[in-house]
Amino acid sequence: MPTSPRLEQLASAATRSTAGLRHLTWLLALMLLAGCASRDLATHDPGSDGLSMERALILATAKNALGTPYRFGGNTPEGLDCSGLVEMAYRSAGIPVPRTADEQFRALPAVNRAQPGDLLFFGDRRKATHVGIYRGDGQMIHAPGSGREVTSVPLHIDYWQQRFLGAAGPAP
């Protein structure tokens, strides 16, 4: 029984459509998996006995800043933004760092496992938009934003895990 050219065209189009849909499904699955892939926020806590003098100073300054009001561009005890907190804490240990979170992320030496006093960077993969200081025991000290104060927060929260870009360890 001969088939009509129109029926052959429809069958061919359906086959192409099914193959295209299958490719699209695979592409979407790969994109979803890639979106879930992020750097691991790995830490190492040697204990206070294993901290250098610089790290102890950085942490003491950051802890003393708890409760300080957020101020955009601030880097003094009167008001701090996230990178200003880092700048002030590292300055207390005699370690100069760039001013903004993204400049710090790009310029400072990366580490695979953050230790107390190291910097933790967060953002959207193109740019670091936030930075905090790893306190130890799964906690970070940071200046969260307008209308808030410098605080210590747990890092296991999905919000931080999903935005983590990497860590830097400029302190000895």
Residue, then its C-alpha position, 0 to 999 in steps of 0.5 A: m500500500p503506497t503512502s501519500p507524500r503528505l503522510e510521509q512529511l508529517a511522519s518525518a516532522a514528528t520524528r524530528s520533533t521527538a528528537g528535538l524534544r529529547h535533545l532539549t530535555w537533555l540540555l535542560a537537565l545539564m543546565l539544571l545540574a550545572g546550576c546546582a554545582s557550586r564550590d564547596l564551602a569547606t572549612h578547617d578549625p585548628g583551634s585558637d592555639g593554632l592561630s597566628m597573631e595576625r589571625a587572632l587580631i583579625l578575629a578580635t577586631a571582627k568580634n568587637a565590631l559585632g553590633t556596629p551599624y551598617r553604613f555603605g562605604g563605612n570602614t570605621p567603628e562608627g559604621l561598616d559595610c562588608s568589605g569595610l569590616v574586612e579592611m578594618a579587621y585586616r588593618s588591625a593586623g597590619i595586612p592591607v587589603p583592597r577596598t571592595a568585595d570584588e577587588q578582594f576576591r580577585a586580588l587575594p590568594a585563594v584557599n580551598r579550606a577556610q580557617p578562622g580569619d579567612l575571607l568568604f566571598f559570595g555573589d553571582r559567579r561574575k562578581a563577588t558582591h559580599v564578603g565575610i570573615y570566617r569565625g570558626d565553628g561554621q560561623m561568619i562575621h559580616a555586615p549584612g546590609s542597610g538597616r542592620e548591624v554587624t553579626s555572626v551567622p551560621l554558614h550551613i544555610d542554603y542562602w550562603q551555600q548557593r552564593f559561595l564563590g570561594a575563600a581567600g587567606p591573606a593572613p599568615 
